[in-house]
Amino acid sequence: MSRPDDARASAYDATPFLPDDGEPAAYRRAAADCRGCPLYANATRTVFGSGDTSARVVLVGEQPGDQEDRQGEPFVGPAGHLLDRALAEAGIDRGTAYVTNAVKHFKFTVVPERGKRRIHRAPSLRELSACKPWLRAELDLVRPEVVVALGATAGKALLGSSFRVTKDRGSLLPMPGADEQYVVATVHPSAVLRADDREAAYAGLVSDLKVAARALNQH
């Protein structure tokens, strides 16, 4: 595959970087060299999806965090540990799921007065759109029955810009443009960690995940 030139790489579109080979390993290798938006410049690496590529359920978050950027795997930081616990309570085995993010590079700002910590910044709609070809490719590769949108950014990537977590969470929604594929939206695990009432927020996350579990069991 020829390498896209700088002009194409600055077009906020990952499409030129997708491989012709449809194998999961080829997509992971190609994603490592993605320059489809400027976020690659400051991130340590591309964090592609991981897990069972024949999974019946795909979990989609917003973007990698600090630990994910360092380790190169999605949901391995504090939010990931909380998600693992919530999935287990809801009856979903993460080991049989595929886990990814709507955006594959960590977007952050450095705050010197906080010890040069890298603080998460939400991706823009332009960056979300640029990365969408990767998410679409992953869903085409895995072909899950249920996709769980973890947070507003993932929900917008899957269901469109009108998506609102407060309005649409906890329901089994048809995936736009796909037959027999459904989306269940919920909050991002990091929102639970930031919540004033963490116990109630966690219970809501588990309740939403149980909707996805029931849909899987019914099929």
C-alpha positions in Angstrom: 0.0 0.0 0.0 1.4 3.4 -0.9 1.9 6.0 1.8 -0.5 9.0 1.5 1.2 12.3 0.9 1.2 15.1 3.4 -1.7 16.9 1.6 -4.0 13.9 2.0 -2.8 13.3 5.5 -3.9 16.7 6.6 -7.4 16.3 5.2 -9.0 15.1 8.5 -9.8 11.7 7.0 -8.4 8.4 7.9 -9.7 6.7 4.8 -6.4 6.9 2.8 -4.7 4.9 5.6 -7.0 1.9 5.6 -5.4 -1.2 4.1 -6.7 -3.2 1.2 -6.2 -6.4 3.2 -9.4 -7.1 5.2 -7.6 -9.1 8.0 -7.7 -7.7 11.6 -3.9 -7.8 11.9 -3.5 -5.7 8.7 -5.9 -3.0 10.1 -3.9 -2.8 13.3 -0.6 -2.4 11.4 -2.1 0.2 9.1 -3.7 2.1 12.0 -0.3 2.4 13.7 0.8 4.8 10.8 -2.4 6.7 10.6 -2.0 10.5 10.0 -5.7 11.2 9.3 -5.8 14.0 11.8 -3.3 16.0 13.8 -3.9 14.1 17.0 -1.2 11.5 16.1 1.5 14.2 16.5 1.4 14.4 20.3 0.1 10.9 21.1 2.6 8.1 22.0 0.9 5.6 19.6 -2.3 4.6 17.9 -4.5 2.7 20.3 -6.5 0.3 18.0 -9.3 -2.0 19.2 -8.6 -5.3 20.8 -10.4 -8.5 21.8 -12.4 -11.2 20.1 -12.8 -10.4 16.4 -15.8 -12.7 16.3 -17.4 -11.1 19.3 -21.2 -10.7 19.6 -20.7 -7.5 21.5 -18.5 -4.5 20.8 -17.8 -1.8 23.4 -17.0 1.6 22.1 -15.5 4.4 24.2 -14.4 7.9 23.4 -10.6 7.9 23.1 -7.6 6.4 24.8 -6.6 7.9 28.1 -3.1 8.3 29.6 -2.5 4.7 30.5 -4.0 3.4 27.2 -1.7 5.7 25.3 1.3 4.4 27.2 0.3 0.7 27.0 -1.3 0.7 23.5 -4.5 -1.1 24.6 -8.0 0.3 25.2 -9.5 0.5 28.7 -6.6 -0.5 30.8 -6.6 2.5 33.1 -8.9 3.2 36.1 -12.0 3.6 33.9 -11.2 0.2 32.3 -10.9 -1.5 35.6 -14.3 -0.1 36.6 -15.8 -1.2 33.3 -14.5 -4.7 33.8 -16.3 -4.9 37.2 -19.5 -3.5 35.7 -19.5 -5.9 32.8 -19.0 -8.8 35.2 -22.0 -7.7 37.3 -24.1 -7.3 34.1 -23.3 -10.8 32.9 -21.0 -9.8 30.0 -17.6 -11.5 29.7 -15.0 -8.9 28.6 -12.9 -11.8 27.3 -15.5 -12.5 24.7 -16.0 -8.9 23.7 -14.2 -6.5 21.3 -13.2 -3.2 22.9 -12.3 0.0 21.0 -12.7 3.8 20.9 -14.3 6.2 18.5 -11.0 8.1 18.3 -7.7 6.2 18.3 -5.2 8.8 19.6 -5.0 10.4 23.0 -6.0 14.1 23.0 -4.7 16.0 26.0 -3.2 19.1 27.5 -0.3 19.4 29.9 -0.8 21.3 33.1 2.6 22.2 34.6 1.1 23.2 38.0 -0.3 19.7 38.3 3.1 18.0 37.9 3.0 18.0 34.1 0.1 15.5 34.1 -1.5 14.9 30.7 -5.1 16.0 31.1 -7.8 14.5 28.8 -9.5 16.8 26.3 -12.6 15.8 24.4 -12.1 15.2 20.7 -13.8 17.7 18.3 -16.5 16.6 15.9 -13.9 17.1 13.1 -11.5 14.7 14.8 -14.3 12.2 15.5 -15.3 12.3 11.8 -11.7 11.9 10.7 -11.4 8.7 12.7 -14.8 7.2 11.9 -13.5 5.1 9.0 -11.5 3.0 11.5 -14.5 2.4 13.7 -16.7 1.5 10.7 -14.0 -0.9 9.5 -13.8 -2.5 12.9 -17.6 -3.0 13.0 -17.5 -4.5 9.5 -14.7 -6.9 10.6 -16.4 -8.0 13.8 -20.0 -7.9 12.8 -21.4 -7.8 16.3 -25.1 -8.1 17.3 -24.9 -5.4 19.9 -22.7 -2.4 20.2 -22.4 -0.6 23.5 -21.7 3.2 23.2 -19.8 4.3 26.3 -20.5 8.0 26.6 -21.6 10.9 24.4 -18.7 10.8 21.9 -19.2 7.1 21.2 -22.9 7.6 20.9 -22.5 10.4 18.4 -20.0 8.4 16.4 -22.6 5.5 16.1 -25.9 7.3 16.1 -25.3 10.8 14.9 -24.8 14.3 16.3 -28.3 14.5 17.8 -27.5 11.7 20.2 -27.8 12.6 23.9 -26.8 10.2 26.7 -29.5 11.5 29.1 -32.2 10.9 26.5 -31.1 7.7 24.8 -29.2 5.6 27.4 -30.4 2.2 28.4 -32.5 1.5 25.3 -32.0 -1.1 22.5 -31.7 1.2 19.5 -31.3 0.1 15.8 -27.9 0.7 14.4 -28.2 3.2 11.5 -27.6 1.5 8.1 -27.2 -2.0 9.6 -29.7 -4.9 9.7 -30.1 -6.9 12.9 -27.5 -4.8 14.7 -28.3 -2.7 17.8 -26.8 0.0 20.0 -27.1 0.3 23.7 -25.8 3.6 25.0 -24.7 4.4 28.5 -22.3 6.7 30.4 -18.5 6.4 30.0 -16.9 4.7 33.0 -14.8 7.8 33.6 -18.0 9.7 34.3 -18.8 7.3 37.1 -15.4 7.9 38.6 -16.0 11.7 38.5 -19.6 11.5 39.8 -20.6 13.0 43.1 -22.8 10.0 43.8 -20.5 7.3 42.5 -22.6 4.4 43.8 -25.7 5.6 41.9 -23.8 6.3 38.8 -22.2 2.9 38.8 -25.6 1.2 39.4 -26.9 3.1 36.3 -24.0 1.8 34.2 -24.6 -1.7 35.3 -28.3 -1.4 34.6 -27.6 -0.2 31.0 -25.1 -3.0 30.4 -27.7 -5.5 31.5 -29.9 -4.3 28.6 -27.1 -5.3 26.3 -26.7 -8.6 28.1 -30.4 -9.4 27.8 -30.4 -8.6 24.1 -27.5 -11.1 23.6 -29.2 -13.7 25.6 -32.5 -13.3 23.6 -30.5 -14.1 20.4 
